[in-house]
Amino acid sequence: MMEEKRVPITLYAEMTPNPSTMKLVANKYLLLDDRTVQFDSLEEAKGFSPLAEALFNFPFVDGVFLSANFVTITKTDNVDWDFIVMELRDFVREWLSNGKDVLVMMPNQDQQSEKAEVEGKAPRKQFEPTDMDGPITALLNEYVKPAVENDGGAIEYVGYEDGIVTVELKGSCAGCPSSTATLKGGIEQLLKSNLEEVKEVVALSE
């Protein structure tokens, strides 16, 4: 029987502006097509991401965000990164080296809405397409996305209505103390100065 070829994976840990999250950057792509996905519980990850499911088995893992070439892990408040970062890094590196699945299926909006209803959360608001979608997405992709990804997070355009742009913050940006300032100071200013129709930018409330 031929042994499966192990791919040499390097993985380094990077602190993010959010003290509860750590970004683990790999030397290979984990997700293709600019996709990102956020899981906030083991239940959410089940059937979609074997890697996230496995990470939630650690008692101190509170959230898993997957992007192009990194995993951002949110920890619980009762343990310090110094005690767990090596263990998590080694675990993820082994997982990738063995060629195990990171994501087998992308959760779609309907599944997330159904899940929200089951968990008693308000379903995600649906926005109608508008002429503003293209210009807003272009500005976010060019000016905001690279910086946010650098910090271990992601920003996703949700919709536009009556002068208000709704975005979703994921990964280290979700729940980060400085993300509100970034949202209002940086992103809102950028969109308002380029698109006179934009009056305000808000984050999708959890």
N, C-alpha and C positions, 0 to 999 in steps of 0.2 A: 504494500500500500504506500502510495507516495505521500510524503509529509506535505502538509499545506505550507506554502511559502509565507514566512512571516515578513511583514513589511516593517522596515525600521521606522518607528514613529518617534518624533521628538515632540514634546509637549512642554510648554512653559507657562507658569502661572503669572498673572498680571493683576495687580490691584486695580480696582475701578473707583470712580468718584463715590460710589455707593459702598459704605463700609460693610454692608451685609452680603455683598456679592464679590466673587472672584472669577476672573476670566481665564480659561485654560485654552491656549492657542496651539493648534496642531499644524504640522507641516504637510497636511493633506486636506482636501476638501471633504467636509462632512455632509453638506447639503449643496445641491446644485440649483441653478436658476434663481439666484438671489432670494431664496426662500428663508424665512425665519419661523421658528415655532416656539411657543412658550407653554410650559406645563407647570401648574401650581400644585398638583397633587398626584399621587400614585394613580388614582382613579382616572384622571385626565390623560395620563401617559399610556394607560393600558390599551394594547392593540395598535398603538401608533408608534411608540418609540421604545424599543427594548433597552436602549442605553439609559433613557430617562427613568424607566421602570426600575432598573437595577440601582440607579443612583438614589431613588427614593427609599430604597431599603436601608440606607444609612440614616440613623435616627436624627442626624443634624442637618439633613438636606431638606430645604423648604421650597425650592423652586429650581427648575432647569430650563434654560433657554438655549436653543440650538441655532447656529447661524453658519454662514459659509465655511469658515475654518476654525470656529471656536465654540466652546460650551461655556456659558456663564451660569455659575451655580450660586443660588441664594441659600445662606445658612440660617439656622435658628439663632436666637440671641444668646443662648446659654453656653456657647462654646466659642473659643477664640480660633481664628484662622491658623495660628501657629501650631495648634494641635492636630489639625485635620487636613491641611493643604497637601502634605506629602502623600497621605493615604489616598486622597481623591485623585491626585495627579497620576499616581502609579496605577490606580484602578482604571482610569479612563485610557491611559496609555496602553495597558494590557489589552483592554477591550478593542481598541483600534488596531493594535498590532496583530491580534488574532482574526481580524477581518469580520468581527461581529457586526450585526446590523445596528445602525444609529437610528434610522427612521424607516419604518416599513410602509407607513401610510400617513399622508398629510391630513390632519383634522380639517374638515371644511366648516364653513360658517353655520350650516344647518345643524351639524353634529354638536358644535359648540353651543348653539342656541338651545338645542334639546337638553344638553347637559346642564345648562344654566337654569332651565325650567325645573329639571329634576332636583337640582340643588337649591331651588327656591330663589335663585337670583333673577333679576330682571333680564329678559332676553336682550341681546345686542340690538341697538337701533339700526334699522335699515334706511339707507339714504338713496334717493333717486339720483341717477347719473346727471351731471350738469356740464355746461361748457367750461366750468372752472377746474374740473378734475385734472385735465391735461397740464395747464400751466402750474397748478399747485404741486402736482406730482413731480414735474420737471425741476422746480425750485428745490423741493425737499431732497430729491435724489442727488442734485448737484452740490448743494451747500450744506445740507444737514446730515444726510445719511452717513457720509464718510466719518464725520466727527463722532457721531453717536456710536457707530460700530467700533471705532477706536476705543471707546469707553466700555465696550462689552454689552452694548444694548442695540436696540433697533427702534425706529419710528415708522409707523405705518399710517398712511393716509386712509381715513375711514370715510369721510364725506364732507360735503359743503352744503350749507343751507342758510339763507337769510344773512349772509355776511359772516357767518361763523364757520370756521374750519375745525373739524374734529379729527384728532389723530390718536393713535394708540401707542403707548410707550411700553416697550418690552425689555426683558433682560435686566441689566443693571439700572436702566432708566426707570423701571417701574418701582415706585415707592422710594426713589432716591431723593434725599433732601434737596439736592441742587437741581433736580430736573424741572421743578416748577419755575425756578428762575430762568433756566435755559428756555423753557417753553414760552414764557411771557417775554423775557428780555430778548432772546435771540430769534426764535422761530417766528413769533408774532411780528416782530419788527421787520424781519426779512420779507415776509409775505405782504405785510401792509405797505411797505415801501415799493414793492414791485407790482402789486395788484390792488388797485384802489377800491375794488369791491370788498376786500377782506377787512372786517372790523375787529375780529377777535379769533384767537386760537385756543381751543380747549382740549383737554385730554379726555379720552373715553373713561367714564368713571367705572370703576370695578363693580 
